[in-house]
């Protein structure tokens, strides 16, 4: 498809670059020479500046030392009282005239008051004037250190910068005053430095903190400046003198030679470029063709899609590198080959030949052909081939261009996803529970398994879930969260978990609904409804059976106690008969008193009530009824149970001890059920002590407040105790340690206690015997004595 172009003749590039290199070398040499000349000029100027700076420094320092020496002479004469006022005026005035930078020389006392001023006509200060501010501070410092110093600069009467040269004078060990020379900084520079120096340089006096004190010119130097600094070390003061040299010409002057050299170089370069342009224009077409070919070739080889071109007869005219990598064949093994191609598997010849014939006829489908081909090593893989016409520059078709993509891995993934989806649907449809998914916002059912469709109809998908599930849907207030207000950050979260009955079929379902994120990112509600109708029925049957077992247990207990109850009833009945017979005999004999008869009849009535209570308790114990939990005092409940147990206790010689704390709260229980538990535990405790000595036959009933919700009751005996293996199985149904027992008493007791949200357990006593503990709920509002 892309014929190889002839190799280009090597270009002698160096011939074209030689003139540019020569111009560049010449320009560089000229720039270097110019830079050397400018550097030499700058070095000469710097040397001159350094010499002038040294001369100025020596001159100024010599001038300052002369002033200090003169003040020292005056000070020595004043110290030895050899200096008079007239002598001071003559000498100081002459010195001031010879040194114009000195405005005046004065003598001050230790308090800073001016006493002498020379010359008399000086206007800088006057006799009797008091020093203040910076000047007074400097004077005090000089008197303190007893050494000459120079004050900080200040503004004189003409608002010009000045400072004082102060020489303190002592006589013996006492300060008597000081000579002060008022020196103008401007005058100092003018007197010490000639006019030619100040004309060449800009002078700036700065203080120790780099503050500008005086400048001899308002003209700022140009950027082409040479500068230096002199430090004047004065006693107790440090002044700096910045010197900047004025240079002729503008800032652009040093760059002028370089600019001229660059302009001439550019002119020569542009001329060469114009000469070369014609030659380059002639080779432009070849260059463009070569670049276009290289680009198409690089683009073709860098693609991951395999490209193949065939002519109108099916012969391969081009393949790219990706096509060769896919099939494992080299380009030389494919170009020029007609069908069947070497990458066709033998078993796919017929199908692949049909596909190539369809493509050559111009009937290839837009979606391409999905086919299986073979690598050179025999490995099979799946591809999708797209065909498009190949048009030449004249607009005529010269063949077909095919692009081939390896779809082995995508196809495998797609197949795996289809199989996984099929397995998922099979599992979900195989569940007995009804599962469906609905949009949390719109309520549209997005998915429903077969069990759900069997219940609500096979047209449920796409409908509103509230309408479809209306017969078996919880009330809105029963939901834990409003599904339409759940945000994406809260997912997943529970919405509802409970049991509900289908309004039409009557079936019971356990609904579990939660909000999750769906595959497309939106929030959906997933509901699982498990049919629990059979379990509900079993629970009801078990409840009825439990009630029958409880009643049977009470009947068995009453049957075992029948003989004792008969003995108990025999006493009140015999007493009634005796009282009635005595009354009859007395009335027949006529020997009676009305009070005696009345007393006898009252006693008979009391015994009848006693017998009635015994019969009523027996009837309440054995009658069948629904649980009725009501608040009741624990001592009252124990007394009623003890009334039954006392008969057996008296028969066996067992002492029942009730040890209850005061102010126990009332408990909320079913009276008959808890009475049955107490009676069963007391009866078991009495029977467990049948083999111990009579003096140890003690059964203890205790209670304590466990927490703010539960009360713990303990029944403890001194019997033979329980073995470890028996303690683990004692509450199992039909397990007993008694030879005649049925094994349902303690199992029923545990069921009763668990029905009251309590717990029943057993523990051994250290001194021998067994303790049975159970907990029952207390009345929340009750806290006092019952």
Beta strands, then each sheet from edge to edge (+ up, - down):
strand 1: 102-108
strand 2: 114-118
strand 3: 149-150
strand 4: 154-155
strand 5: 161-171
strand 6: 174-184
strand 7: 201-206
strand 8: 212-215
strand 9: 226-234
strand 10: 237-245
strand 11: 306-311
strand 12: 316-319
strand 13: 369-374
strand 14: 380-391
strand 15: 397-406
strand 16: 434-439
strand 17: 445-448
strand 18: 493-501
strand 19: 508-517
strand 20: 523-531
strand 21: 629-632
strand 22: 655-660
strand 23: 667-670
strand 24: 698-705
strand 25: 710-716
strand 26: 760-764
strand 27: 770-777
sheet 1: 2+ 1- 6+ 5- 3+
sheet 2: 2+ 1- 6+ 5- 4+
sheet 3: 8+ 7- 10+ 9-
sheet 4: 12+ 11- 15+ 14- 13+
sheet 5: 17+ 16- 20+ 19- 18+
sheet 6: 21+ 23-
sheet 7: 22+ 24+ 25- 27+ 26-
end
